[in-house]
Amino acid sequence: MSKWQDDLYEAVFDAAGLLRFGPKRQRLTRADYKKLTKAKAQQAKDRDASAALTGRIAAQEAKLSGILSEAADTRSALAIETSALGGEKLDLCPATFGSGPGAT
């Protein structure tokens, strides 16, 4: 029965920030017991915050992985296009830049 109670405490009540034993069993003063319950509740809050941050980090890592994958695909597509052009470069700024209509 004690093992079952320990397992139940660990599975349910520990995560809620509750103590396994009361102040009488541990021979604590009321002030010490209140400090202990406050610390246990803070520990539960910290555990929840840590789990939430872990989830956010995992989501950001997945997003970053998608961006990197897309960049790699774009890079390989550009490499294929470059090899299809035979390595020749296109002149995007012709030498006759200032000789069009309206040039002074």
Secondary structure, DSSP 8 states (H G I E B T S, - for coil): -HHHHHHHIIIIITTTT--SS-HHHHT--HHHHHHHHHHHHHHHHHHHHHHHHHHHHHHHHHHHHHHHHHHHHHHHHHHHHHHHTTT----SS-TTTT-STT--
